[in-house]
Amino acid sequence: MAELIYGNIDSEKISYIRKKTAFKEMQDPEFITIPLTRETGRLIDKWGQKPVLPETYVFPILKPGMTPQEERNAIVQATKNINKHIKDISEVLGLGRNVSTYSARHAFATIL
């Protein structure tokens, strides 16, 4: 999510190469393609950075010119902030569980 740029998005889908496996797949990169739903489009319109240019990061987590360490620090901080908000929402909803980006990702994969 942090490295998503507008160039990865068209009117029907989001396509990208997963960074974790990109180096292994340099010879024959495999794109991950996600349908662009109306809801996803609304989220990007609401929270996405402007201007909408192909090289602009969609979400304001990373900035051009950051060192790899600065990028890592920014992603860790963004994850902490997101997890705090998820925890607050979980408490308001009375879920009684420790919900985080990690547990949400694994729950999604299990259900899928």
N, C-alpha and C positions, 0 to 999 in steps of 0.2 A: 504494500500500500504506500509506503513512504517513497518508493522510487517510481511510482506510477506517473507517467507524463501524458499530456493530452495527445501526443502522437500515438499512444497505445490505444486510443479510443476512436471508433467511428460511430456512425449512426445506429449500428446494429450490435456491436460487440466491443469487448475489451480484449486485446491480444498482447501478450508479453512473454518474455523468456524469464523463467524463474532464476533469480540471481544465484541461488544456492547451487544450481546445476549448470549454469551458463558456461562455465569454463570447460566442463567435461563435454559439453555439446557444441563447442565452437565449430566443429567440422560439419555437423548436421543439427542445427538448433531446432528444438521442438517448442513450438509456441503453445502456450496455454491460452485457450479462448473461452471467454465467459460471455454469455448473451447479455446485452445491455437492456435491462428492464426499465420500465417507466420509473419505478421507485429508485433504482440506482441512478438513473439520469437526474432525478430530482435532487438526490443527495449531492451529486457532483456539482450541479448548478448552484445549490445552496452553500456548500462548504468549499468548493474548489476555488483555487486562487485565480486571480485575473492578472494580466490578460490571458486569454485562452489561445496560447501558441503551442505548436507541436512540441517544443523543447521545454515548456514550463511544467514544473511538478504540479500535479493536481492538488495535493494537500500540502499545507505549509509546514512540513516537517523538515525537509532538506532544502538547502540553498545551493545554487551553482557555485563551484569553487571550494566547497568544503573538503577537508582532508578526510581520508577514510576513518580516522579516529573521531573527528568531529561528526561525521555522518553516524557512526555507531553510537556516540553519546546522545545525539539528537533522537535517534530511534529508541534508545533505552528510555529517555525522558518522556517521549510521546507515549510509549507503552505504559509507563508508570501512571501518567495522567489519565489515559483511557481506562486502565484498571481501577483507578480511584473512582472514576465516574460510574463504571459498571458496578462496583461494590456499593456505592450510594444508591443506585437504582435498585439493586437486589434487596437492599435493606428496606427501602420504601415499599417495594412489592411484597416484602415478607417471605422471600424465597428460602431463607434460612440456610443458604449454601454459600460456599466461597466461589463466586463466579469471577472469571478473569478472561482475558483474551485467549489464554492457553486452554482453559476448560471449554470455552465456547468453540474453539477450533476443533478440539477433540470430540465434543458432542456432535458437531456438524458432520465430521468425518464418520462417526459411528452411525448416525442416522442415515447418512448418504449411502 
